[in-house]
Amino acid sequence: MSTRNRRRGATVLAAVCLVAALPLAGARADGIPLAPGHRLVPGYTGAPATARPLPGGPPPQHPHLAPNGRSGMHADAAGSGTYPWSGPLGEAPVVRSRSMAVLGGECATVTFDRAGRIITVCGTFSGFVVKLLDPSSLAVLAEYALPQRPSTVEALTRLDFSRIFKDTSGGAYAYLDERDRLVLADSRRHVVRLAHARGPDGRWRFTADADWDLTGHVPHDCATWTDPRPTGECDPVTSVMPDWDGRIWWVTRRGRVGTVDPADGTVRSVRLPGEEIQNSFSVAQDGVSIVSDHALYTFRARPDGTPEVVWRQTYDRGSGAKPGSVNQGSGTTPDLFGAGGKRYVAITDNADGRMNVLVYRREAGVPDERRLVCRVPVFPDGRSTTDNSLISWGNSLIVENNYGYEDVTSLTFGRSVTGGVTRVDVRDDGSGCDTVWESPVRSPSTVPKLSTANGLLHLYTKNPHPLGVDAWYLTAVDFRTGRELWSRLTGTGPLYDNTWAPVTLGPDGTAYVGVFNGLVAVRDGGHGRTDDPAP
């Protein structure tokens, strides 16, 4: 292990110990405690917004996913990051939180079944846990433990905690199917499908109603407590998603792309030699869009299920990983979008200097020299990167700047990031793209979301503080103008750091944010919650 990694591991370990030892302010027994300083910062700034629905239509509804907005981290198969219902408008917003573990507990992917119950995957230091939650109280109704990830073993045995924070495998990218079953790839290299139901005794339970073994196609000599330093190859499965025919696609960190036929369990795969995949992927009727750390692809399946490349475009991957990126490559799940009959796919690159938003024509058969629609540089020179998906609506894209954020230690003691959020629009005639607005909002590491029913972008923000207070806010920005409208304090201290988790808008209008110690909910109206951090 390098000296740099030893230092980083020791720093994160010290920070974790600091989190455990902090003299935290009072809160509900099941809520996330507040660090000192929450009364030194405003509980709310700005004013309530007026709902202004956005024109246009949603992405196509995937036939094998739960309805748009309920199915996964990026809200739908296209990765749009948009919701057809309203999020909070900022009308006397109240905050509720739920601590999910003594250390850790972050709930990243948040999905909703038909009744509005939350199905989420929460990461703890003892392993990932699938949880069924009441959407109002955040009470835990059922749990299902997943196998320990090798990165946790490596982090503890090698004192390199960056392995945890930069590991996107083991169930973080899960999806809810059309029958309210959660599908994920666990750390055993198995694709598992979980159903939930209430038993005769009134208790909710998860049951695995399908399990597909990928170990014949994916190397799995991985770190365990009994063998913490294996000599073979270990290739974690990053993400799973179904295609329009119901075939389950999967990708691995070391560039494997495969499918599972759920009818008979047939597995097929190919390898992208020398390439790494750390992001999820998006699906439309015309193919599966996957980005590696070298290139953007559209795939389709051959009749036997074997993935086949339709087209491939390399991009500027820069000279190394930046502070605020997981690897040397694009940090974005591809966005499939377009209005007026146009079909585009967008990512960002990892160019040195200024990162670029890249938009490509999606159709098969487009000559390579005509596939790129635009390359738009964003954010300051030398301080520009993102490791979160874009938001797409119509011909518009939203991108945030994550430069400077690496893990829960990055922003302690009142620090923040360079920040910035930008809207880029593709011209109606497809001749190029234009920057519409630039905002200074500092959203360090969240996957932001857009409510098309009220026209608000919801981000998770943190500003620098001269007294070292680490205050985290849910912030609303006008999609049309980029103007910040209101911010609501969710909590203070590293337990409220979202560490790459998304904002998720629930069908009841609540905004949920996965944070280091669990889950935070912000909703309009009401007063007097005991875990409400307002002064």
C-alpha positions as CSV (number, residue, x, y, z in Angstrom):
1,M,0.0,0.0,0.0
2,S,1.3,3.4,-0.9
3,T,2.2,6.1,1.7
4,R,-0.6,8.2,0.3
5,N,-3.1,5.4,0.8
6,R,-1.9,4.7,4.4
7,R,-2.3,8.4,5.2
8,R,-5.8,8.4,3.6
9,G,-6.8,5.2,5.4
10,A,-5.6,6.6,8.7
11,T,-7.4,9.9,8.1
12,V,-10.7,8.1,7.4
13,L,-10.3,5.8,10.3
14,A,-9.6,8.8,12.6
15,A,-12.7,10.5,11.2
16,V,-14.9,7.4,11.8
17,C,-13.7,7.3,15.3
18,L,-14.3,11.0,15.6
19,V,-17.9,10.5,14.4
20,A,-18.4,7.9,17.0
21,A,-17.0,10.0,19.8
22,L,-18.6,13.4,19.0
23,P,-20.6,15.0,21.8
24,L,-23.8,15.1,19.7
25,A,-26.8,17.3,20.4
26,G,-30.1,15.8,21.5
27,A,-32.4,14.1,19.0
28,R,-35.0,11.4,18.8
29,A,-33.7,8.0,19.9
30,D,-34.2,6.7,16.4
31,G,-33.1,9.9,14.6
32,I,-29.7,10.9,13.4
33,P,-27.9,13.0,16.1
34,L,-26.9,16.6,15.4
35,A,-23.3,17.7,15.9
36,P,-22.7,20.9,17.9
37,G,-23.3,24.2,16.0
38,H,-26.8,23.6,14.6
39,R,-28.1,26.7,16.4
40,L,-25.3,28.8,14.9
41,V,-26.7,28.4,11.3
42,P,-30.0,29.3,9.8
43,G,-32.7,26.6,9.8
44,Y,-34.3,28.0,6.7
45,T,-33.4,30.6,4.1
46,G,-35.4,31.9,1.1
47,A,-39.1,31.7,0.5
48,P,-41.6,29.0,-0.6
49,A,-41.8,28.4,-4.4
50,T,-44.8,28.5,-6.6
51,A,-45.3,25.3,-8.6
52,R,-44.7,25.8,-12.3
53,P,-45.0,22.5,-14.1
54,L,-42.5,22.0,-17.0
55,P,-43.8,21.4,-20.5
56,G,-42.9,18.1,-22.2
57,G,-43.4,14.4,-21.6
58,P,-41.6,11.9,-19.4
59,P,-39.2,9.2,-20.7
60,P,-41.0,6.0,-22.0
61,Q,-42.2,3.7,-19.2
62,H,-40.0,0.6,-19.1
63,P,-42.3,-2.5,-19.2
64,H,-40.2,-4.4,-16.7
65,L,-39.6,-1.6,-14.1
66,A,-41.8,-0.1,-11.5
67,P,-43.5,3.2,-12.7
68,N,-41.2,6.1,-13.5
69,G,-40.0,7.7,-10.3
70,R,-40.3,4.6,-8.2
71,S,-37.8,2.2,-9.7
72,G,-34.3,3.2,-8.9
73,M,-31.5,5.6,-8.1
74,H,-31.9,7.5,-11.4
75,A,-35.7,7.5,-11.3
76,D,-36.3,5.6,-14.6
77,A,-34.8,3.5,-17.3
78,A,-33.5,6.5,-19.2
79,G,-31.5,7.8,-16.2
80,S,-33.3,11.2,-16.4
81,G,-33.3,12.0,-12.7
82,T,-36.9,13.4,-13.0
83,Y,-40.1,12.8,-11.2
84,P,-43.7,13.3,-12.5
85,W,-44.9,14.5,-9.0
86,S,-44.0,17.5,-6.9
87,G,-41.3,17.5,-4.4
88,P,-41.4,20.0,-1.4
89,L,-42.0,23.6,-2.3
90,G,-40.4,24.9,0.9
91,E,-43.6,25.7,2.8
92,A,-42.6,25.4,6.4
93,P,-40.6,22.2,5.6
94,V,-40.0,19.8,8.4
95,V,-37.2,17.2,8.7
96,R,-37.3,13.6,10.0
97,S,-34.3,11.3,10.1
98,R,-33.6,7.7,10.9
99,S,-30.3,6.3,12.0
100,M,-29.7,2.9,10.5
101,A,-26.5,1.7,12.3
102,V,-24.1,2.7,15.0
103,L,-21.6,3.5,12.3
104,G,-22.5,3.9,8.7
105,G,-26.0,3.1,7.7
106,E,-26.3,5.2,4.5
107,C,-29.4,4.4,2.4
108,A,-28.5,5.1,-1.2
109,T,-31.0,3.6,-3.7
110,V,-34.6,4.5,-2.6
111,T,-37.5,2.9,-4.4
112,F,-41.3,2.8,-3.7
113,D,-43.8,0.0,-4.0
114,R,-47.4,0.4,-5.1
115,A,-48.5,1.4,-1.6
116,G,-45.7,4.0,-1.3
117,R,-43.6,2.0,1.1
118,I,-39.8,2.5,0.8
119,I,-37.6,-0.3,-0.3
120,T,-33.9,0.7,0.1
121,V,-30.4,-0.6,0.4
122,C,-28.4,0.7,3.3
123,G,-24.7,0.3,3.7
124,T,-23.2,-0.4,7.1
125,F,-19.7,-1.5,8.2
126,S,-21.1,-5.0,8.7
127,G,-22.6,-5.2,5.3
128,F,-25.4,-4.0,3.0
129,V,-29.0,-4.5,4.3
130,V,-32.2,-4.2,2.3
131,K,-34.9,-2.5,4.3
132,L,-38.6,-1.9,4.0
133,L,-39.5,1.4,5.6
134,D,-42.7,3.3,6.4
135,P,-42.5,6.4,4.2
136,S,-43.8,8.8,6.9
137,S,-42.1,7.6,10.1
138,L,-39.1,5.9,8.5
139,A,-39.8,3.0,10.8
140,V,-38.1,-0.3,9.7
141,L,-40.8,-2.9,8.7
142,A,-38.5,-5.6,7.4
143,E,-34.8,-6.3,6.7
144,Y,-32.8,-8.6,4.5
145,A,-29.0,-8.8,5.1
146,L,-26.7,-9.0,2.1
147,P,-23.3,-10.6,2.0
148,Q,-20.3,-8.6,3.2
149,R,-18.5,-6.7,0.4
150,P,-14.8,-7.5,-0.1
151,S,-14.0,-3.8,0.0
152,T,-15.0,-3.6,3.6
153,V,-12.6,-6.5,4.5
154,E,-9.9,-4.7,2.5
155,A,-10.5,-1.4,4.2
156,L,-10.2,-2.8,7.7
157,T,-7.3,-5.2,7.0
158,R,-5.3,-2.6,4.9
159,L,-6.4,0.6,6.7
160,D,-7.5,2.0,3.3
161,F,-11.1,3.2,3.8
162,S,-11.2,4.7,0.4
163,R,-11.9,1.2,-0.9
164,I,-15.3,1.5,0.7
165,F,-16.2,5.0,-0.5
166,K,-15.1,4.2,-4.0
167,D,-16.9,0.8,-4.3
168,T,-20.1,1.0,-6.3
169,S,-20.8,-2.8,-6.2
170,G,-22.7,-5.2,-3.9
171,G,-26.2,-3.9,-4.3
172,A,-25.9,-0.1,-4.3
173,Y,-27.4,0.0,-7.9
174,A,-30.6,-2.0,-7.4
175,Y,-34.0,-1.6,-9.2
176,L,-37.6,-2.3,-8.5
177,D,-39.4,-4.4,-11.2
178,E,-43.0,-4.2,-12.4
179,R,-44.1,-6.5,-9.6
180,D,-42.5,-4.6,-6.8
181,R,-39.5,-7.0,-6.5
182,L,-36.1,-5.6,-5.8
183,V,-33.3,-6.9,-8.1
184,L,-29.7,-6.5,-7.3
185,A,-26.3,-8.1,-7.7
186,D,-24.7,-9.0,-4.4
187,S,-21.0,-9.4,-3.5
188,R,-21.2,-13.2,-4.2
189,R,-21.7,-12.4,-7.9
190,H,-25.3,-13.5,-7.7
191,V,-28.2,-11.6,-9.2
192,V,-31.0,-11.8,-6.5
193,R,-34.7,-10.9,-6.8
194,L,-36.4,-10.1,-3.5
195,A,-40.2,-10.0,-2.9
196,H,-41.8,-8.6,0.2
197,A,-45.1,-9.5,1.8
198,R,-46.9,-9.4,5.1
199,G,-47.4,-12.7,6.8
200,P,-50.4,-14.0,8.8
201,D,-48.7,-12.7,12.0
202,G,-48.8,-9.2,10.6
203,R,-45.0,-9.0,10.1
204,W,-43.4,-7.9,6.8
205,R,-40.7,-10.2,5.4
206,F,-38.4,-10.3,2.4
207,T,-37.9,-13.5,0.5
208,A,-35.5,-14.3,-2.4
209,D,-37.8,-15.7,-5.1
210,A,-34.9,-16.0,-7.7
211,D,-31.1,-16.3,-7.6
212,W,-28.9,-16.4,-10.7
213,D,-25.2,-17.3,-10.2
214,L,-22.7,-15.4,-12.3
215,T,-19.6,-16.9,-10.9
216,G,-19.0,-19.0,-14.0
217,H,-18.5,-15.7,-15.9
218,V,-17.1,-13.4,-13.3
219,P,-13.8,-13.9,-11.4
220,H,-14.5,-14.2,-7.7
221,D,-11.3,-14.7,-5.7
222,C,-12.1,-11.8,-3.4
223,A,-11.1,-10.7,0.1
224,T,-12.8,-12.4,3.0
225,W,-12.2,-12.5,6.7
226,T,-10.6,-15.9,6.4
227,D,-8.6,-14.9,3.3
228,P,-8.1,-11.1,3.4
229,R,-5.3,-11.1,0.7
230,P,-6.3,-13.5,-2.1
231,T,-4.0,-13.9,-5.1
232,G,-6.6,-14.4,-7.8
233,E,-8.8,-11.9,-9.7
234,C,-11.8,-10.3,-8.0
235,D,-14.3,-8.5,-10.3
236,P,-17.3,-7.0,-8.4
237,V,-20.6,-6.6,-10.2
238,T,-21.5,-2.9,-10.4
239,S,-25.1,-2.7,-11.6
240,V,-28.0,-4.5,-13.1
241,M,-30.9,-3.4,-15.3
242,P,-33.5,-5.1,-17.5
243,D,-33.8,-4.5,-21.2
244,W,-37.1,-4.0,-23.0
245,D,-37.5,-7.8,-23.5
246,G,-37.0,-8.5,-19.7
247,R,-33.5,-9.8,-20.1
248,I,-31.4,-8.7,-17.1
249,W,-28.1,-7.0,-18.0
250,W,-25.2,-6.7,-15.6
251,V,-21.8,-5.0,-15.7
252,T,-18.6,-5.4,-13.6
253,R,-15.9,-3.1,-12.4
254,R,-13.3,-4.7,-14.7
255,G,-15.3,-4.3,-17.9
256,R,-17.5,-7.3,-18.2
257,V,-20.9,-6.9,-19.7
258,G,-23.4,-9.7,-19.5
259,T,-27.0,-10.8,-19.5
260,V,-29.2,-13.2,-17.6
261,D,-32.3,-14.7,-19.2
262,P,-34.8,-14.9,-16.2
263,A,-36.8,-17.6,-17.9
264,D,-34.1,-20.2,-17.9
265,G,-31.1,-18.7,-16.2
266,T,-28.9,-18.6,-19.2
267,V,-25.9,-16.3,-18.7
268,R,-23.9,-14.7,-21.6
269,S,-21.1,-12.1,-21.3
270,V,-18.3,-10.3,-23.2
271,R,-15.2,-8.4,-21.9
272,L,-14.1,-4.8,-22.6
273,P,-10.3,-5.4,-22.3
274,G,-8.5,-2.9,-20.2
275,E,-11.6,-0.9,-19.3
276,E,-13.4,-0.3,-16.1
277,I,-17.1,0.3,-15.4
278,Q,-18.0,2.0,-12.1
279,N,-21.3,3.6,-13.1
280,S,-24.8,2.3,-13.7
281,F,-26.3,2.2,-17.2
282,S,-29.5,3.2,-19.0
283,V,-31.9,1.3,-21.2
284,A,-34.3,2.3,-24.0
285,Q,-36.1,0.3,-26.7
286,D,-33.2,0.9,-29.1
287,G,-30.4,-0.5,-26.8
288,V,-28.4,-0.4,-23.6
289,S,-26.1,2.6,-23.0
290,I,-23.0,1.8,-21.0
291,V,-20.0,4.1,-20.2
292,S,-16.6,2.7,-19.3
293,D,-13.5,4.7,-18.2
294,H,-12.5,4.8,-21.9
295,A,-15.6,5.0,-24.1
296,L,-19.4,5.3,-24.4
297,Y,-21.2,2.3,-25.9
298,T,-24.6,1.3,-27.1
299,F,-25.2,-2.5,-26.8
300,R,-27.9,-4.8,-27.9
301,A,-28.4,-8.6,-27.3
302,R,-27.9,-11.2,-30.0
303,P,-30.7,-13.9,-30.2
304,D,-28.8,-16.1,-27.7
305,G,-28.4,-13.1,-25.3
306,T,-24.8,-12.3,-25.9
307,P,-24.1,-8.6,-25.7
308,E,-23.1,-7.0,-29.0
309,V,-21.6,-3.5,-29.5
310,V,-23.8,-1.3,-31.8
311,W,-21.4,1.6,-31.6
312,R,-18.5,2.9,-29.5
313,Q,-17.2,6.4,-29.0
314,T,-14.0,7.2,-27.0
315,Y,-13.8,10.4,-25.0
316,D,-11.2,12.5,-23.3
317,R,-10.5,10.5,-20.1
318,G,-7.8,13.0,-18.9
319,S,-4.5,12.1,-17.3
320,G,-5.7,10.8,-14.0
321,A,-8.6,10.6,-11.5
322,K,-9.5,14.0,-10.0
323,P,-10.5,14.7,-6.4
324,G,-14.2,14.2,-6.8
325,S,-14.1,11.2,-9.1
326,V,-14.1,7.5,-8.4
327,N,-11.8,6.6,-11.3
328,Q,-10.1,8.0,-14.4
329,G,-13.1,8.3,-16.6
330,S,-16.6,9.6,-16.9
331,G,-18.5,9.7,-13.6
332,T,-22.0,9.8,-15.1
333,T,-24.5,7.1,-15.8
334,P,-25.6,7.8,-19.5
335,D,-28.8,9.9,-20.0
336,L,-31.1,9.0,-22.8
337,F,-33.2,11.9,-23.9
338,G,-34.4,14.2,-26.7
339,A,-37.4,16.2,-27.8
340,G,-38.9,16.8,-31.2
341,G,-38.2,13.3,-32.5
342,K,-34.4,13.5,-31.7
343,R,-32.7,10.8,-29.8
344,Y,-29.5,11.6,-27.8
345,V,-27.3,10.2,-25.1
346,A,-25.2,12.4,-22.8
347,I,-22.3,11.9,-20.4
348,T,-19.4,14.0,-19.1
349,D,-15.8,13.3,-19.8
350,N,-12.8,13.6,-17.5
351,A,-10.7,16.1,-19.5
352,D,-7.9,17.9,-17.7
353,G,-8.7,21.5,-17.1
354,R,-12.4,21.8,-17.7
355,M,-14.7,18.8,-17.8
356,N,-17.1,18.7,-20.8
357,V,-20.7,17.7,-21.2
358,L,-20.9,15.4,-24.2
359,V,-24.0,14.8,-26.3
360,Y,-24.2,12.1,-29.0
361,R,-26.7,11.0,-31.6
362,R,-28.0,7.7,-30.4
363,E,-29.1,6.0,-33.7
364,A,-27.3,3.1,-35.1
365,G,-25.5,3.7,-38.4
366,V,-24.5,7.3,-37.7
367,P,-21.0,7.9,-39.0
368,D,-18.4,8.3,-36.2
369,E,-17.5,11.8,-37.4
370,R,-21.2,12.9,-37.0
371,R,-22.1,11.2,-33.8
372,L,-21.0,13.9,-31.4
373,V,-23.5,16.8,-31.2
374,C,-21.6,19.0,-28.8
375,R,-18.8,19.2,-26.3
376,V,-19.5,22.0,-23.7
377,P,-16.9,22.9,-21.1
378,V,-18.2,23.5,-17.6
379,F,-17.0,24.9,-14.3
380,P,-13.6,26.5,-13.5
381,D,-10.4,25.5,-15.1
382,G,-8.6,22.9,-13.0
383,R,-11.6,22.5,-10.6
384,S,-14.1,20.7,-12.7
385,T,-15.4,17.1,-12.3
386,T,-18.6,15.2,-11.5
387,D,-19.3,11.7,-10.4
388,N,-23.0,11.9,-10.5
389,S,-25.6,11.4,-13.2
390,L,-26.9,14.4,-15.3
391,I,-30.5,15.4,-15.1
392,S,-32.3,15.4,-18.5
393,W,-35.6,16.8,-19.5
394,G,-36.7,17.6,-23.1
395,N,-33.5,18.9,-24.7
396,S,-32.0,20.2,-21.4
397,L,-29.3,18.8,-19.2
398,I,-28.3,19.7,-15.6
399,V,-24.7,19.0,-14.3
400,E,-23.2,19.7,-10.9
401,N,-19.5,20.1,-9.9
402,N,-18.2,17.6,-7.4
403,Y,-14.5,18.7,-7.6
404,G,-12.8,18.4,-4.2
405,Y,-15.2,15.8,-2.6
406,E,-13.8,12.3,-2.0
407,D,-15.3,10.9,1.2
408,V,-16.9,11.8,4.6
409,T,-13.6,13.4,5.7
410,S,-13.4,15.9,2.8
411,L,-15.7,18.6,4.2
412,T,-15.3,18.5,7.9
413,F,-14.5,21.6,10.1
414,G,-16.6,23.9,8.0
415,R,-15.0,23.2,4.6
416,S,-16.8,23.0,1.3
417,V,-16.2,22.4,-2.4
418,T,-15.7,24.7,-5.4
419,G,-19.3,23.9,-6.4
420,G,-21.4,25.0,-9.3
421,V,-24.5,23.8,-11.2
422,T,-25.0,24.4,-14.9
423,R,-27.8,23.9,-17.4
424,V,-26.9,23.0,-21.0
425,D,-29.5,22.8,-23.8
426,V,-29.3,21.0,-27.1
427,R,-30.5,23.3,-29.9
428,D,-33.8,22.4,-31.4
429,D,-32.2,21.6,-34.8
430,G,-29.5,19.5,-33.2
431,S,-26.7,21.7,-34.5
432,G,-25.0,22.1,-31.1
433,C,-25.6,23.0,-27.5
434,D,-25.7,26.2,-25.4
435,T,-25.1,27.1,-21.8
436,V,-28.4,28.4,-20.4
437,W,-27.4,29.4,-16.9
438,E,-24.7,28.8,-14.3
439,S,-25.3,28.7,-10.5
440,P,-22.8,28.9,-7.7
441,V,-24.7,26.4,-5.5
442,R,-22.3,24.0,-3.8
443,S,-23.7,20.5,-4.0
444,P,-20.7,18.4,-3.1
445,S,-21.7,14.8,-4.0
446,T,-25.4,14.2,-4.4
447,V,-27.3,12.8,-7.3
448,P,-29.7,15.8,-7.8
449,K,-33.3,15.4,-8.9
450,L,-35.9,17.5,-10.8
451,S,-39.6,17.6,-10.1
452,T,-41.3,18.2,-13.5
453,A,-44.6,18.9,-11.6
454,N,-43.2,22.0,-9.9
455,G,-40.1,22.9,-11.9
456,L,-37.7,22.7,-9.0
457,L,-34.3,21.1,-8.9
458,H,-33.5,19.5,-5.5
459,L,-29.9,19.4,-4.4
460,Y,-28.1,18.6,-1.2
461,T,-25.7,21.5,-0.3
462,K,-23.1,22.6,2.1
463,N,-21.4,26.1,2.3
464,P,-18.1,26.9,4.1
465,H,-18.5,28.2,7.6
466,P,-16.0,30.4,9.5
467,L,-16.6,28.7,12.8
468,G,-16.2,25.2,11.4
469,V,-19.9,24.2,11.5
470,D,-20.7,21.4,9.0
471,A,-24.3,22.3,8.1
472,W,-26.2,20.3,5.4
473,Y,-29.2,21.6,3.5
474,L,-31.9,20.5,1.1
475,T,-31.8,23.3,-1.5
476,A,-34.3,24.1,-4.3
477,V,-33.2,25.8,-7.5
478,D,-35.5,27.1,-10.3
479,F,-34.9,24.8,-13.3
480,R,-35.8,27.6,-15.7
481,T,-33.5,30.3,-14.3
482,G,-31.0,28.7,-12.0
483,R,-32.0,30.9,-9.1
484,E,-31.7,29.5,-5.6
485,L,-35.2,29.7,-4.0
486,W,-34.9,28.1,-0.6
487,S,-32.7,25.9,1.6
488,R,-33.8,23.8,4.6
489,L,-31.2,22.7,7.2
490,T,-31.3,18.9,7.6
491,G,-28.6,18.5,10.1
492,T,-25.0,19.2,11.2
493,G,-21.9,17.1,11.3
494,P,-20.4,14.2,9.3
495,L,-23.4,11.9,10.0
496,Y,-25.4,14.1,7.6
497,D,-22.9,14.0,4.8
498,N,-24.6,12.2,1.9
499,T,-21.3,10.6,0.6
500,W,-22.6,10.2,-3.0
501,A,-26.2,9.2,-2.2
502,P,-29.0,10.7,-4.2
503,V,-31.9,12.9,-3.5
504,T,-35.1,10.9,-4.1
505,L,-38.6,12.5,-4.4
506,G,-41.4,10.3,-3.1
507,P,-44.9,10.1,-4.6
508,D,-46.2,11.9,-1.4
509,G,-44.0,14.9,-2.1
510,T,-41.3,14.1,0.4
511,A,-37.6,14.5,-0.5
512,Y,-35.4,11.7,0.9
513,V,-31.6,11.9,1.1
514,G,-29.3,9.1,2.0
515,V,-26.7,10.3,4.5
516,F,-23.7,8.7,6.2
517,N,-25.8,7.4,9.2
518,G,-29.1,6.6,7.5
519,L,-31.9,8.5,5.8
520,V,-33.3,12.0,6.0
521,A,-36.8,13.1,4.9
522,V,-37.9,16.7,4.2
523,R,-41.6,17.5,3.6
524,D,-43.7,20.6,3.5
525,G,-45.9,21.6,6.5
526,G,-46.2,20.6,10.1
527,H,-44.2,21.7,13.2
528,G,-42.7,20.3,16.3
529,R,-40.9,17.2,15.1
530,T,-38.4,16.2,17.9
531,D,-35.6,15.6,15.4
532,D,-36.2,18.8,13.5
533,P,-32.8,20.7,13.5
534,A,-34.3,24.2,13.1
535,P,-33.1,26.6,15.8
